[in-house]
């Protein structure tokens, strides 16, 4: 794995635009296929509602996107997280084996997170490990 750097953007920062398509695609697909409940939703409804929900999260005043990108090619995103205050809305790491288990996603998440709003199968396993420190509250997510 090449060296990486962390970039931080407000959810409405115009500089985030170049990464927007990647963020939306990885969020929508990994959430849908990483959670049995979301797979059960009609695809058209799921993509419409969750696309709008992700847009709404990005527009929140405290929303931050943290990206881990390759140092020698910042167009390549290895991992990203959407954080709002002490709430982790989502974290995603590329599926290739080189990018996983290196602590890259963990480096994007502040230590004082006390709430998570979205769970995939992997996210659930992580949540179970830390559930004494953090709570799961999907209602702080896109519907609020």
ABEGO torsion letter per residue (X at the ends): XBBBBBBBBBAABAAAAAAAAAAAAAAAAAAAAABAAAAABBAAAAAAAAAAAAAAAAABAABBBBBBBBAABAABBABBBBBBEABBABBBBBABAAABGAGAAAAABBAABABBABBBAAAAAAAAAAAAABBBBAAABAAX
